[in-house]
Amino acid sequence: MMKRPILIAASPNTQSDDIAIAFKGILQPWKWYEPAYTSELEARFALDFNSEAITFDSARSAFYAYLKTLDLEPDSEVILPGFSCMVVANAVLWAGLTPIFVDCNEVDYNYDRDDLKEKISERTRVIVLQHSFGFPENISKIRSLVGENVQIVEDLAHSLGGTSQEGRLGTLADAAIITFGIEKVISGVRGGMLLIRNEELAGKIREMRAKLPRFPFLKTFTALLNPLLWELIIPTYNLGVGKFTLGRMMTALFHALGLLGNMIETCEYKACKPNWLPSPISPILARLALNQYEKLEQLNKHRCEIVSIYLEELGIIDKKENNVFLRFPILVHDRCEVTAITKAQGIVLGDWYKSILYAPKSSLDGLKYVPGSCPNAEDFANKIVNLPTHIRLEPEQARNIAKLVKPYIL
Ligand SMILES: Cc1ncc(COP(=O)(O)O)c(C=O)c1O
């Protein structure tokens, strides 16, 4: 019997209840802009994180709105991880500020403290902490390095629901950004949020958001369609010969028809802001995100169980298994071969961050990345693979993945 493929990026958190909401959503377009969906999601986060919670179409837009509202001087600098995704850097550029990229360390892919110390300047106003893959950053140590006047923003893209010795991630700094993107901890297909404790700033950000046009209708439609299409694609992904499989052909067709949507638009690769950004979250997508949020504990418990299998099978003893890993990162030699042998078994591993800022080389200049300025990140980009931890991955499959990658681990 053909085994169900494991595709780390293909709507990995979606379960039958999410599909039902998306399907019902498509049939009831008159409910797409129901404001109660948005306010319910915001109220839940506000309560749980003891914070103002303001949704947008994405985390990049939430961060952009935050930076604009801080009203910083034009030469202000924002410190960001180089081992990350370009969309966060774009938000900085769109706000007319300067991104400064800091290298990562080899233990947890968070900031290399020496590089950080060198790159803090009198123009530093904001620093983003990524909690890479789920490894928590130490916020008080970062605070002691940057001082009291720098805004610390936690990025919960990899770590929503995680905790550290300091407390619940997302409650430990001045603000936090959360993405509800399809591959993240919980998925509303597209969406994001800013958590902020300064009520005056929160008020200004809400005012700004109130003037924005609503999330596009067509993009709402494609976002709702997305998990349904993956339900068609995934079971048939390996049905066929070589690269000519039904699932792959459907993927190509749906992409060509624009039905799978784009998480990053073409102009963003040139650091340009699509004209519909920022926009408020699409309320029906907030409904999807809330449904996932209600399952956060279950999704993360599963992730922890899967990671404990990886740790055991791979004989890794120096990584804490009680972190919530969105994906479990390992460095390997001969990544091409690892990718090939896993693909041959219908397993597509993750490739964050296979290039600096997960961007093509041609984008780096526009993103203001100076080649050679994050040497660890540049090195790890050639060696990293991410093992899946998502809810549909069964323990036996995790064991098999670990066995396949073990001979290659560095
Ligand atoms: C680490 C990280 N932070 C933030 C974001 C931004 O999320 P969004 O796609 O909602 O803008 C991403 C997106 O891919 C990401 O990888």
The ligand as an SDF file (V2000), in Angstrom:
LIG
                    3D

 16 16  0  0  0  0  0  0  0  0999 V2000
   10.9230   33.5250   11.6910 C   0  0  0  0  0  0  0  0  0  0  0  0
    9.7870   34.2240   11.0250 C   0  0  0  0  0  0  0  0  0  0  0  0
    9.2470   35.2880   11.6220 N   0  0  0  0  0  0  0  0  0  0  0  0
    8.2250   35.9590   11.0740 C   0  0  0  0  0  0  0  0  0  0  0  0
    7.6890   35.5870    9.8620 C   0  0  0  0  0  0  0  0  0  0  0  0
    6.6080   36.4170    9.2560 C   0  0  0  0  0  0  0  0  0  0  0  0
    5.3920   35.8080    9.2010 O   0  0  0  0  0  0  0  0  0  0  0  0
    4.2960   36.2620    8.1400 P   0  0  0  0  0  0  0  0  0  0  0  0
    4.4420   35.3250    6.9840 O   0  0  0  0  0  0  0  0  0  0  0  0
    2.9920   36.1000    8.8560 O   0  0  0  0  0  0  0  0  0  0  0  0
    4.5830   37.6690    7.7760 O   0  0  0  0  0  0  0  0  0  0  0  0
    8.2090   34.4920    9.2080 C   0  0  0  0  0  0  0  0  0  0  0  0
    7.5960   34.0990    7.9250 C   0  0  0  0  0  0  0  0  0  0  0  0
    7.8200   33.3170    7.1750 O   0  0  0  0  0  0  0  0  0  0  0  0
    9.2900   33.7740    9.7990 C   0  0  0  0  0  0  0  0  0  0  0  0
    9.8480   32.7150    9.2060 O   0  0  0  0  0  0  0  0  0  0  0  0
  1  2  1  0
  2  3  1  0
  2 15  2  0
  3  4  2  0
  4  5  1  0
  5  6  1  0
  5 12  2  0
  6  7  1  0
  7  8  1  0
  8  9  2  0
  8 10  1  0
  8 11  1  0
 12 13  1  0
 12 15  1  0
 13 14  2  0
 15 16  1  0
M  END
$$$$
